[in-house]
Amino acid sequence: MNPNKATPITKEKIVSASWDLLRSDGIENFTMRKLAKQLDIKAASLYWHFPSKQNIFQYLANEIAKKVLLSVRNEEDWKAALYQFGMHFREQLEKYPCSAQLMMQTLPSEPEYLALINAMLIIVDPLPLSDRDKFSAIACMLNYVLSFELDRHQQKKVNLAMQQDGMEHVQKQSANAMDHLPDHVADPLRRMHRNQIFSELGSISMFQTGLTILISGIEQLSLARREDDVGHMA
């Protein structure tokens, strides 16, 4: 065996290196050239497996969707099923770097990604809603889960940047400004700030609250549509 012979590059190695690069450089700085350098190969070698950076992103997003589908349990009640779906989705997004950005910057054209959307639609399909309502409900939930994780990720970056730049005084300035707002304007805001509610931004408890509100909204819409149908039949 020739010891100087290079180890063949595989799709699995490219995918693993892609996650590493996303973790270290972020999605904004991800390039095929950097990926090739990390793998110690020529950039042209990547194109045998992935025609473009976008193709890699599509593949990674599909991998996240696959993990979500594998983690979801069957629930008899549609509200419990949708709630658990949202929770498992968030858990998987936390495990992979730039996961929310990947899902937002790709089209649901891969098999597992499409299966993810279909699985959520199956949950709400028995409800007395139009197909437009059902699709809108699932789109809202997807956007909520992805946006929540994206906001959490961005907030961590902001906090880290402020610490590194010695800008902790900005938070004190914000607190002082809030204390000087007129009472009739800022009473609830000031109370919540003093009770450290702001520190819960991005927390699991706040995510759960938002998810419950969203599902309750779908339930109320279903009840309203059922009442409309009964009214039309009367």
C-alpha positions as CSV (number, residue, x, y, z in Angstrom):
1,M,0.0,0.0,0.0
2,N,1.4,3.4,-1.0
3,P,1.6,5.5,2.3
4,N,1.5,8.7,0.2
5,K,-1.8,7.9,-1.5
6,A,-4.5,10.3,-0.4
7,T,-7.5,9.0,1.4
8,P,-10.5,9.3,-0.9
9,I,-12.9,12.1,-0.1
10,T,-16.4,11.0,0.7
11,K,-19.7,12.8,1.1
12,E,-19.7,11.9,4.8
13,K,-16.4,13.6,5.3
14,I,-17.6,16.7,3.5
15,V,-20.7,16.8,5.6
16,S,-18.8,16.4,8.9
17,A,-16.3,19.1,7.9
18,S,-19.2,21.4,6.9
19,W,-20.7,21.2,10.4
20,D,-17.2,21.9,11.8
21,L,-16.8,24.9,9.6
22,L,-20.3,26.2,10.4
23,R,-19.5,25.9,14.1
24,S,-16.2,27.8,13.8
25,D,-16.9,30.4,11.1
26,G,-20.7,30.7,11.0
27,I,-22.9,30.4,7.9
28,E,-22.0,34.0,6.7
29,N,-18.3,33.0,6.3
30,F,-18.8,29.5,4.9
31,T,-17.1,29.1,1.5
32,M,-16.2,26.1,-0.6
33,R,-12.6,27.3,-0.5
34,K,-12.5,27.2,3.3
35,L,-14.2,23.8,3.3
36,A,-11.6,22.4,0.9
37,K,-8.8,23.8,3.0
38,Q,-10.2,22.2,6.1
39,L,-10.3,18.9,4.3
40,D,-6.9,19.5,2.8
41,I,-8.1,19.0,-0.7
42,K,-8.6,21.1,-3.8
43,A,-11.9,22.9,-4.1
44,A,-12.6,21.2,-7.4
45,S,-12.8,17.8,-5.5
46,L,-15.8,19.0,-3.6
47,Y,-17.9,19.5,-6.8
48,W,-17.9,15.8,-7.5
49,H,-20.2,15.4,-4.5
50,F,-21.9,18.9,-4.2
51,P,-22.2,21.2,-7.2
52,S,-22.4,24.3,-4.9
53,K,-22.4,25.6,-1.4
54,Q,-26.2,25.8,-1.6
55,N,-26.4,22.1,-2.3
56,I,-24.4,21.4,0.8
57,F,-26.8,23.6,2.8
58,Q,-29.8,21.8,1.3
59,Y,-28.2,18.5,2.4
60,L,-27.5,19.7,5.9
61,A,-31.0,21.1,6.3
62,N,-32.4,17.7,5.2
63,E,-30.2,16.0,7.8
64,I,-31.8,18.2,10.6
65,A,-35.3,17.4,9.3
66,K,-34.4,13.7,9.5
67,K,-33.2,14.0,13.1
68,V,-36.5,15.8,14.0
69,L,-38.6,13.1,12.4
70,L,-36.7,10.3,14.3
71,S,-37.2,12.0,17.6
72,V,-40.9,12.7,17.4
73,R,-43.3,10.4,19.3
74,N,-46.9,9.6,18.4
75,E,-49.5,11.4,20.4
76,E,-53.3,10.7,20.2
77,D,-54.3,14.3,21.0
78,W,-53.4,16.7,18.1
79,K,-52.4,19.5,20.5
80,A,-50.1,17.3,22.4
81,A,-48.6,16.0,19.1
82,L,-48.0,19.5,17.8
83,Y,-46.5,20.6,21.1
84,Q,-44.1,17.7,21.2
85,F,-43.2,18.2,17.6
86,G,-42.3,21.8,18.3
87,M,-40.2,20.8,21.4
88,H,-38.3,18.1,19.5
89,F,-37.7,20.5,16.6
90,R,-36.2,23.0,18.9
91,E,-34.0,20.4,20.7
92,Q,-32.5,19.3,17.3
93,L,-31.9,22.9,16.2
94,E,-29.9,23.4,19.4
95,K,-27.6,20.5,18.6
96,Y,-26.4,21.7,15.2
97,P,-24.5,25.0,14.5
98,C,-26.4,27.6,12.4
99,S,-29.3,25.1,12.1
100,A,-32.0,27.8,12.1
101,Q,-30.2,29.8,9.4
102,L,-29.8,26.6,7.3
103,M,-33.5,25.8,7.5
104,M,-34.4,29.4,6.6
105,Q,-31.9,29.7,3.7
106,T,-32.9,26.5,2.0
107,L,-36.0,25.3,0.1
108,P,-38.0,22.3,1.3
109,S,-37.1,20.2,-1.7
110,E,-35.3,17.4,0.0
111,P,-37.2,14.2,1.0
112,E,-36.8,14.4,4.8
113,Y,-37.6,18.2,4.8
114,L,-40.8,17.6,2.8
115,A,-41.6,14.7,5.1
116,L,-41.2,17.0,8.1
117,I,-43.7,19.4,6.8
118,N,-46.1,16.6,5.8
119,A,-45.9,15.1,9.3
120,M,-47.0,18.4,10.8
121,L,-49.8,18.7,8.3
122,I,-51.0,15.2,9.1
123,I,-51.4,16.3,12.7
124,V,-53.8,19.2,11.9
125,D,-55.5,17.6,8.9
126,P,-58.5,16.2,10.9
127,L,-59.3,19.7,12.1
128,P,-62.3,21.6,10.6
129,L,-60.1,24.0,8.8
130,S,-59.5,24.7,5.1
131,D,-56.3,23.5,3.5
132,R,-55.2,27.2,3.4
133,D,-55.8,27.5,7.2
134,K,-53.9,24.2,7.9
135,F,-50.9,25.2,5.8
136,S,-50.9,28.7,7.3
137,A,-51.0,27.2,10.8
138,I,-48.0,24.9,10.1
139,A,-46.1,27.7,8.4
140,C,-46.6,29.9,11.4
141,M,-45.3,27.2,13.7
142,L,-42.3,26.5,11.6
143,N,-41.5,30.2,11.5
144,Y,-41.9,30.5,15.3
145,V,-39.5,27.6,16.1
146,L,-36.9,28.7,13.6
147,S,-37.2,32.4,14.5
148,F,-37.0,31.7,18.2
149,E,-33.7,29.7,17.8
150,L,-32.3,32.3,15.4
151,D,-33.1,35.1,18.0
152,R,-31.5,33.0,20.7
153,H,-28.4,32.5,18.7
154,Q,-28.1,36.2,17.7
155,Q,-28.6,37.3,21.4
156,K,-25.7,35.0,22.5
157,K,-23.5,36.7,19.8
158,V,-24.5,40.1,20.9
159,N,-23.9,39.4,24.6
160,L,-20.5,37.9,23.8
161,A,-19.5,40.8,21.6
162,M,-20.5,43.3,24.4
163,Q,-18.5,41.4,26.9
164,Q,-15.4,41.3,24.6
165,D,-15.8,45.0,23.9
166,G,-16.3,46.0,27.5
167,M,-19.8,47.4,26.8
168,E,-21.6,46.1,29.9
169,H,-22.4,49.7,30.7
170,V,-25.0,49.6,27.9
171,Q,-27.2,47.3,29.9
172,K,-26.9,49.8,32.9
173,Q,-27.8,52.7,30.6
174,S,-30.9,50.7,29.4
175,A,-32.0,50.1,33.0
176,N,-31.5,53.8,33.9
177,A,-33.5,54.9,30.8
178,M,-36.3,52.6,31.8
179,D,-36.4,54.0,35.3
180,H,-36.9,57.5,33.9
181,L,-39.8,56.7,31.6
182,P,-43.2,58.1,32.8
183,D,-45.1,55.7,35.0
184,H,-48.2,55.6,32.6
185,V,-45.9,54.6,29.8
186,A,-43.6,52.0,31.3
187,D,-45.3,50.6,34.4
188,P,-45.6,47.0,33.0
189,L,-42.3,47.2,31.2
190,R,-40.5,48.4,34.3
191,R,-42.1,45.8,36.6
192,M,-41.1,43.0,34.3
193,H,-37.5,44.4,34.0
194,R,-37.2,44.6,37.8
195,N,-38.5,41.0,38.1
196,Q,-35.8,39.9,35.6
197,I,-38.3,38.7,33.0
198,F,-36.0,40.1,30.3
199,S,-33.3,37.6,31.4
200,E,-35.7,34.7,30.3
201,L,-35.5,35.7,26.6
202,G,-34.4,32.6,24.7
203,S,-35.2,30.3,27.6
204,I,-37.1,27.0,27.3
205,S,-39.9,28.3,29.5
206,M,-40.5,31.3,27.2
207,F,-40.4,29.0,24.2
208,Q,-42.9,26.7,25.8
209,T,-45.2,29.6,26.5
210,G,-45.1,30.9,22.9
211,L,-45.7,27.4,21.6
212,T,-48.7,27.0,23.9
213,I,-50.1,30.3,22.7
214,L,-49.6,29.4,19.0
215,I,-51.4,26.0,19.4
216,S,-54.2,27.6,21.4
217,G,-54.7,30.0,18.5
218,I,-55.0,27.1,16.1
219,E,-57.6,25.5,18.4
220,Q,-59.6,28.8,18.6
221,L,-59.5,29.1,14.8
222,S,-60.8,25.5,14.6
223,L,-63.7,26.2,17.0
224,A,-64.6,29.4,15.1
225,R,-64.6,27.5,11.7
226,R,-66.8,24.8,13.2
227,E,-69.3,27.3,14.5
228,D,-69.4,29.0,11.1
229,D,-70.2,25.6,9.5
230,V,-72.9,24.9,12.0
231,G,-74.4,28.4,11.4
232,H,-74.4,27.9,7.6
233,M,-76.2,24.6,8.0
234,A,-78.9,26.1,10.3
